[in-house]
Amino acid sequence: MGKKSKKTTTKGVMDFLQNALSKTALLQLYTEETRGRFICRAVLQKLTPVAQQVVVRLSSCGGSFPASSVEVWIANSGTTVSGTNNKTRFQQIMTELQRWAILAVPGEGEGNNANTVTLAPDFAKGLQETLLSPDSSPWKKVTREQVRAMEQEAKEKPRDVSFEDLERYTQSQFDAILHFLVGTPKMKIQPPPAVIHFLLQTGLMQPDPEYKGSNSDDAPLVITERGYDFMLQDNAQQVWHFVVQYLRSLESAAAKKHKNLAREALLLLVCLGFAQLGEGYLGSSLSKDSRVMVKDLALFGLLFVRKIGKQTIFYPTRVAMELVGHDDSSSGGNAASSMWSLSSKALNAALTNPRPQNSSHLAIVVQTNFQLCAYTTSELHVSMLGLFCDVQTIRRLPNVVFMTITRDSVKAAFCLGIKARQILRFMEKHAHPKVREAMMLPGTSLSMSDSPVPANVVDQIWLWDRERHRVQWTEVYSHQCLMQGEFQAVYQYTKEQKAHAWSSEARKSLLINYAHAEKVQSFVRAWRAKAASRQED
């Protein structure tokens, strides 16, 4: 699928469509026979209110209208931006529409010139279909009666899939990945081999660099610096990271198979945003490539797949539906955005309580004596803290964990590639709300610009980090000169070969970079042989 040449960072499916795809690739999505209209609908919802009005009016007027009249529409829209005139506002709206490849290029097509505003034919067609179509969902949902008939035919026990089931499934799949990343011992659920391979492929994990075994393939996997950064992100960012890497892997596979798999994946992801949470859809309603992708997305907890006899039913989860990002800028909104808002409010409310009841919450208090107090009931959080805290010092209460930050534990984290700023950012991000409230109390010397982590702890972690750079270790070979004139000859040769590390003329001794040791030894043997022959003469 065509991409823009400049590498961009995206935050969701719609952001990816706008910033990572070329206009040609975007137009190809609009023209997809059965699902293109959902791309058009998603783009329409992503536009600002005034831009939405312009697009719908143009669609109602045959797709083209004089630019001067469109400027009047915008001026009379009732929305003004301080410091901008009508002409500037018109240009801003046109630029917004052009970014989405919604407008035709002036000069292309009959009657399209600089004095008219014309919808791109591909987008106009998809928009007409989405405005006139009675279908709000991309697929026909499976009714409860149909599911019961399938279960009866397959002689399976009746079962309903609830919202709670979908949430638990997503949480368990994702927790398994996060537990594996931080190396939680005795995990109940191991990620599938495909997911483990994916973690390696994306650089979130690596074989243990300190493994001493003879077969490097047996080396255990450990988290990398990139993996630790991944752990610091919120769930939405983590999911999108996996999706982007998945799209890239599809592009590589597509080049070999001469298929546009990334285009198929984007169509599927956008359509998931218009599905209904808690409803099931038949896998047979998807294309062959999409059915494979559904299985892949299920590995990361984005979809729940249920097999009943020969039939496959997939259930979009809240996380999958949020990928489209129907946020405040969209006009419609859906169940996904509502649930996300409720979840955020619930999290904020729970974090104000020093005794969190939900295992997904973490609130940290760091004391000046380097003791860390974490309000959590999650083993995942304990494993994450164990990356830079001394696990031998752990003490537990039902909802609180105490650990100590030590020099050895922090240095062990550095060996994994974790950096001081990442450790501090983790503790700051999860600081207990009561600590943040105390920072704002009148009379305190702290302000919101200060870290909720005590200054002596911050300074000490940075000092431990700098210890690694105080001394530069170089592997060397020690050479002791035995003959007169040997020191000057060897010294000159090592300088020419850039092999000199250190030397003392008084001691007649040199330290040579180990990589050049054999070369210097050969030179010394030849020089001594010549010196000995001269002495005999």
C-alpha positions in Angstrom: 0.0 0.0 0.0 1.3 3.4 -1.0 2.9 5.3 1.9 4.1 8.9 2.3 7.9 9.1 2.1 8.3 10.9 5.4 8.2 8.6 8.4 5.4 9.7 10.8 4.2 8.7 14.2 0.5 7.9 14.3 -1.9 7.4 17.2 -4.8 5.5 15.7 -6.3 4.1 12.5 -7.7 7.4 11.3 -4.4 9.2 12.1 -2.7 6.5 10.1 -5.0 7.0 7.1 -4.3 10.7 7.1 -0.6 10.9 7.8 0.9 7.6 6.8 -0.9 6.8 3.5 -0.5 8.5 0.2 -3.6 10.2 -1.4 -3.7 7.5 -4.0 -3.8 4.7 -1.4 -6.5 6.6 0.5 -8.6 7.0 -2.7 -8.3 3.2 -3.3 -9.9 2.6 0.1 -12.8 4.9 -0.7 -13.5 2.9 -3.9 -13.7 -0.5 -2.2 -16.9 -2.1 -3.4 -18.6 -3.1 -0.1 -16.6 -1.5 2.6 -15.4 1.8 1.1 -18.5 3.6 2.3 -17.5 2.9 5.9 -14.1 4.5 5.3 -16.0 7.5 3.9 -18.2 7.6 7.0 -15.3 7.4 9.3 -13.5 10.2 7.5 -16.7 12.3 7.6 -17.0 11.8 11.3 -13.4 12.8 11.8 -13.8 16.2 10.1 -14.5 19.4 12.0 -18.2 20.4 12.1 -17.8 23.1 9.4 -15.9 20.8 7.1 -18.7 18.2 7.6 -21.3 20.8 6.5 -19.3 21.7 3.4 -18.9 18.0 2.4 -22.6 17.1 2.9 -23.8 20.2 1.0 -21.4 19.5 -1.9 -22.7 16.0 -2.0 -26.3 17.3 -2.1 -25.4 19.7 -4.9 -24.0 17.1 -7.3 -20.5 17.2 -5.9 -19.4 20.6 -7.3 -20.2 24.2 -6.4 -18.6 27.7 -7.0 -15.8 28.4 -4.6 -17.3 31.9 -3.8 -20.5 30.3 -2.7 -18.7 27.7 -0.5 -16.8 30.6 1.1 -20.2 32.2 2.0 -21.3 28.8 3.5 -18.3 28.8 5.8 -18.8 32.5 6.7 -22.4 31.9 7.6 -21.7 28.6 9.5 -21.8 30.5 12.9 -18.3 29.3 13.9 -15.5 31.9 13.9 -11.8 31.7 14.8 -10.3 34.7 16.4 -7.7 36.5 14.2 -8.9 34.9 11.0 -11.0 36.4 8.2 -13.4 34.6 5.9 -10.7 34.0 3.2 -8.3 32.5 5.7 -11.1 30.3 7.2 -12.0 29.1 3.7 -8.4 28.1 3.0 -8.2 26.3 6.3 -11.3 24.2 5.5 -10.0 23.5 2.0 -6.6 22.4 3.4 -8.4 20.0 5.8 -10.4 18.4 3.1 -7.4 18.1 0.8 -5.5 16.3 3.5 -8.1 13.6 3.4 -8.1 13.5 -0.5 -11.8 14.5 -0.4 -11.4 17.3 -3.0 -10.6 16.8 -6.6 -7.4 18.4 -8.0 -8.3 21.5 -10.0 -8.1 20.8 -13.7 -8.9 17.1 -13.4 -12.3 16.1 -14.6 -15.1 17.9 -16.5 -16.0 21.3 -15.1 -13.4 21.2 -12.4 -11.3 24.4 -12.2 -9.8 26.8 -9.7 -13.1 28.6 -9.3 -15.1 25.6 -8.2 -14.9 23.2 -5.2 -15.4 19.6 -6.3 -15.5 16.4 -4.4 -13.2 13.7 -5.5 -15.4 11.2 -7.5 -14.2 8.2 -5.5 -15.1 9.9 -2.2 -18.4 11.3 -3.5 -19.6 7.9 -4.6 -18.7 6.3 -1.2 -20.3 9.2 0.6 -23.6 8.9 -1.3 -23.7 5.2 -0.5 -23.1 5.7 3.2 -25.7 8.5 3.4 -28.3 6.4 1.6 -27.6 3.0 3.0 -29.8 1.8 5.9 -27.0 -0.5 7.2 -25.3 0.9 10.2 -23.0 -2.1 10.6 -20.6 -3.5 8.1 -21.8 -7.1 8.7 -25.0 -8.7 9.6 -25.0 -9.7 13.2 -25.7 -13.2 14.4 -28.9 -13.4 16.5 -29.2 -15.4 19.7 -31.6 -17.8 18.0 -29.0 -18.5 15.2 -26.3 -19.1 17.8 -28.6 -21.6 19.7 -29.3 -23.4 16.4 -25.6 -23.7 15.7 -24.9 -25.0 19.2 -27.7 -27.5 18.9 -26.4 -28.8 15.6 -22.9 -29.0 16.9 -24.2 -30.6 20.2 -22.5 -27.9 22.3 -23.6 -26.5 25.6 -25.5 -23.2 25.2 -23.4 -20.2 26.0 -23.8 -16.4 25.8 -20.9 -14.0 25.3 -21.4 -11.0 27.5 -19.6 -7.6 27.7 -17.8 -8.8 30.8 -16.6 -12.0 28.9 -15.1 -9.8 26.2 -13.4 -7.5 28.7 -11.9 -10.5 30.6 -10.7 -12.1 27.4 -9.0 -8.9 26.3 -7.4 -8.4 29.7 -6.2 -12.0 30.0 -4.6 -12.0 26.5 -2.9 -8.7 27.0 -1.8 -9.4 30.6 -0.2 -12.6 29.3 1.9 -10.6 26.9 2.9 -8.0 29.5 3.7 -10.7 32.1 5.9 -12.4 29.5 7.6 -9.1 28.7 8.6 -8.5 32.3 9.5 -12.1 33.0 6.9 -13.0 35.6 7.7 -16.5 37.0 5.1 -19.3 36.9 2.7 -17.6 34.5 -0.7 -19.2 34.2 -1.2 -18.2 30.6 1.7 -18.2 28.1 1.5 -16.1 25.0 1.2 -18.1 21.7 4.4 -18.8 19.8 3.3 -16.3 17.1 3.0 -13.5 19.7 6.5 -14.4 21.2 8.0 -14.2 17.7 6.2 -10.9 17.2 7.8 -9.5 20.4 11.2 -10.5 19.2 10.5 -9.1 15.7 9.4 -5.7 17.0 12.4 -5.4 19.3 10.4 -5.4 22.6 12.4 -8.5 23.7 15.8 -10.0 23.0 17.8 -13.1 23.9 19.6 -12.5 27.2 22.9 -10.9 26.4 24.5 -12.3 29.5 23.6 -15.9 28.6 26.7 -18.1 28.9 25.3 -21.4 27.3 26.9 -23.0 24.3 23.6 -22.8 22.2 22.4 -19.2 21.8 19.0 -20.4 20.7 18.4 -21.6 24.3 19.0 -18.1 25.7 16.0 -16.8 27.7 14.2 -13.7 26.4 14.5 -10.5 28.4 12.9 -7.1 27.9 14.7 -4.4 25.9 14.9 -0.6 26.3 12.1 -0.3 23.7 10.1 -2.9 25.6 10.3 -0.9 28.8 9.2 2.2 27.0 6.3 0.1 25.8 5.4 -0.8 29.4 5.2 2.9 30.3 2.5 3.5 27.7 -1.2 3.3 28.3 -3.3 0.4 27.0 -4.5 2.3 23.9 -0.9 3.2 22.9 0.3 -0.4 23.5 -2.5 -1.8 21.3 -1.9 0.7 18.5 1.9 -0.2 18.7 1.0 -3.8 18.0 -1.3 -2.9 15.2 1.2 -0.7 13.4 3.9 -3.4 13.6 1.3 -5.9 12.3 0.5 -3.6 9.4 4.2 -3.4 8.6 4.6 -7.2 8.7 1.6 -7.5 6.3 3.3 -5.1 3.9 6.4 -7.3 3.9 4.3 -10.4 3.4 2.3 -8.7 0.6 5.4 -7.9 -1.3 6.2 -11.6 -1.6 2.6 -12.7 -2.4 1.8 -9.7 -4.6 -1.2 -8.9 -2.5 -2.3 -5.7 -0.8 -2.8 -7.1 2.6 -2.3 -3.8 4.5 -5.2 -2.4 2.5 -7.4 -5.3 3.5 -6.3 -4.9 7.2 -7.1 -1.2 7.2 -10.6 -1.9 5.8 -11.2 -4.5 8.5 -10.0 -2.2 11.3 -12.2 0.7 10.2 -15.2 -1.6 9.8 -14.7 -2.9 13.3 -15.2 0.6 14.6 -18.8 0.5 13.2 -19.6 -2.9 14.7 -21.7 -3.2 17.8 -20.0 -4.1 21.1 -21.2 -7.5 22.4 -22.6 -8.6 19.0 -21.2 -11.6 17.1 -20.6 -11.7 13.3 -20.0 -14.7 11.0 -16.5 -15.3 9.9 -17.9 -16.5 6.5 -19.0 -12.9 5.8 -15.3 -11.9 5.6 -12.9 -12.4 2.7 -10.3 -15.1 3.0 -7.5 -12.7 3.9 -9.7 -11.0 6.5 -10.5 -14.3 8.2 -6.7 -14.9 8.7 -6.3 -11.4 10.1 -9.2 -12.0 12.5 -7.3 -15.0 14.0 -4.1 -12.8 14.3 -6.0 -10.0 16.0 -7.5 -12.5 18.4 -4.0 -13.4 19.7 -3.7 -9.8 21.0 -7.2 -9.7 22.5 -8.6 -7.3 20.0 -11.3 -9.9 18.9 -12.9 -12.8 20.5 -13.3 -15.8 18.2 -15.7 -18.6 18.9 -15.9 -21.8 16.9 -19.2 -23.6 16.9 -19.1 -26.8 14.8 -18.0 -25.6 11.3 -19.1 -22.0 11.9 -16.8 -19.3 13.2 -18.2 -16.2 15.0 -16.1 -13.2 15.9 -16.9 -10.6 18.5 -15.2 -7.2 18.4 -13.9 -6.0 21.7 -13.9 -2.5 23.1 -10.2 -2.2 22.4 -10.6 -3.0 18.7 -13.5 -0.5 18.4 -11.5 2.2 20.0 -8.8 2.0 17.3 -10.9 4.0 14.9 -10.8 6.8 17.5 -14.3 8.3 17.4 -13.3 11.1 19.7 -14.8 14.5 20.5 -14.0 15.7 17.0 -16.4 13.3 15.5 -20.1 14.1 15.1 -21.6 10.7 15.8 -19.8 8.9 18.5 -20.5 5.2 19.4 -20.6 2.7 22.2 -16.8 2.4 22.1 -16.1 6.1 22.8 -18.8 6.1 25.6 -17.2 3.1 27.3 -13.7 4.5 27.0 -14.9 7.7 28.7 -16.6 5.7 31.5 -13.4 3.6 31.9 -11.3 6.7 32.2 -13.6 8.2 34.8 -13.6 5.0 36.8 -9.8 4.8 36.8 -9.5 8.4 38.0 -12.0 7.8 40.7 -10.3 4.6 41.8 -6.8 6.2 42.0 -8.1 8.7 44.5 -8.6 5.8 46.9 -5.4 4.6 48.6 -6.8 1.1 48.7 -7.5 0.3 45.0 -9.9 -2.6 44.5 -9.1 -3.2 40.9 -5.9 -5.1 40.0 -5.3 -2.9 37.0 -4.6 0.2 39.2 -1.1 1.1 40.5 -0.3 4.0 42.9 3.3 4.4 44.1 4.8 6.3 47.0 8.6 6.6 47.0 10.2 7.4 50.4 13.5 9.2 51.1 15.0 6.0 52.5 14.6 4.4 49.1 11.7 2.3 50.1 8.9 2.0 47.5 5.3 1.5 48.6 3.0 0.3 45.8 -0.8 0.1 46.2 -1.6 -2.8 43.9 -3.0 -6.3 43.8 -1.5 -7.2 40.4 1.4 -9.6 40.0 2.2 -7.8 36.7 2.9 -4.6 38.6 5.1 -6.5 41.1 7.1 -7.9 38.2 7.4 -4.5 36.6 8.7 -3.0 39.9 11.0 -6.0 40.2 12.9 -4.8 37.1 14.5 -2.0 39.2 13.8 -2.9 42.8 15.4 -5.6 45.0 12.9 -8.5 45.0 14.7 -9.9 48.1 13.3 -7.0 50.1 9.7 -7.5 49.1 7.1 -7.4 51.9 3.3 -7.8 51.2 0.0 -6.7 52.7 -3.3 -7.6 51.0 -3.3 -4.5 48.8 0.2 -3.0 49.3 3.7 -4.1 48.3 6.9 -2.8 49.8 10.2 -3.0 48.0 13.6 -1.3 48.2 15.5 0.5 45.5 19.1 -0.5 45.7 22.3 0.1 43.7 22.5 -3.5 42.6 18.8 -3.7 41.5 19.1 -0.4 39.5 22.3 -1.6 37.9 20.6 -4.9 36.9 18.0 -2.8 35.2 20.7 -0.9 33.4 22.1 -4.2 32.1 18.8 -4.9 30.4 19.0 -1.6 28.6 16.6 0.2 30.8 17.6 3.8 31.4 17.5 6.1 34.5 15.0 8.4 32.9 12.7 5.5 32.2 12.8 4.3 35.8 12.0 7.8 37.0 9.3 8.3 34.5 7.6 5.1 35.5 7.6 6.1 39.2 6.4 9.6 38.3 3.6 8.4 36.0 2.2 6.1 38.7 2.7 8.4 41.6 -0.1 8.2 44.2 -2.6 11.0 43.8 -2.2 11.9 47.5 1.5 12.6 46.8 0.5 15.0 44.0 -2.1 16.7 46.2 0.6 17.2 48.9 2.8 18.9 46.3 0.1 21.6 45.8 -0.5 22.4 49.5 0.3 26.0 50.5 3.5 26.4 52.3 5.2 23.4 50.7 8.5 23.9 48.8 7.3 21.6 46.0 5.4 22.6 42.9 3.8 20.7 40.0 7.1 21.2 38.1 8.9 19.1 40.6 9.0 15.3 40.6 6.8 13.3 43.0 9.9 11.2 43.6 12.1 12.5 46.4 15.1 14.6 45.2 17.7 12.4 46.9 16.3 9.3 45.2 16.3 11.0 41.8 19.9 12.2 42.2 21.1 8.8 43.4 19.6 7.0 40.4 21.2 9.4 38.0 24.6 9.0 39.9 24.3 5.2 39.6 23.6 5.7 35.9 26.7 7.8 35.5 28.9 5.3 37.3 28.8 3.2 34.1 30.5 6.0 32.2 33.1 7.1 34.7 35.6 4.4 33.5 35.8 3.2 29.9 36.8 -0.5 29.7 39.1 -1.5 26.9 40.4 -5.0 26.4 44.2 -4.8 26.0 47.3 -6.9 25.6 50.3 -6.1 27.8 53.7 -6.0 26.2 57.1 -5.7 28.1 60.1 -4.5 26.0 63.3 -6.5 26.5 65.8 -5.1 24.1 67.4 -1.6 23.7 65.5 0.5 21.2 62.5 -1.9 21.2 60.2 0.5 23.1 60.6 3.3 20.6 60.1 0.9 17.6 57.0 -0.8 19.1 55.6 2.6 20.3 55.9 4.1 16.8 54.3 1.0 15.2 51.3 0.9 17.5 50.7 4.6 17.0 50.8 4.1 13.2 48.4 1.2 13.5 46.1 3.0 16.0 46.6 0.2 18.4 48.2 2.2 21.2 46.2 2.3 24.5 48.9 3.3 27.1 52.6 3.2 27.5 55.4 4.0 30.0 58.9 4.6 28.7 60.4 4.4 32.2 58.9 0.9 32.6 59.5 0.0 29.0 55.9 -1.3 28.9 52.9 -0.8 26.6 49.2 -1.7 26.6 47.9 -2.5 23.1 44.3 -2.8 21.9 43.6 -6.5 22.0 42.2 -6.6 18.5 45.8 -5.7 17.2 47.7 -8.0 19.6 48.7 -10.6 16.9 49.8 -8.0 14.5 52.0 -6.3 17.1 53.4 -9.6 18.2 54.4 -10.4 14.6 56.1 -7.0 14.3 58.0 -7.5 17.6 59.3 -11.0 16.6 60.5 -9.6 13.3 62.1 -6.5 14.9 63.9 -8.7 17.6 65.2 -11.0 14.9 66.7 -8.1 12.9 68.1 -6.5 16.2 69.7 -9.8 17.1 71.4 -10.2 13.7 72.8 -6.7 13.9 74.3 -7.4 17.3 76.0 -10.6 15.9 77.5 -8.6 13.0 
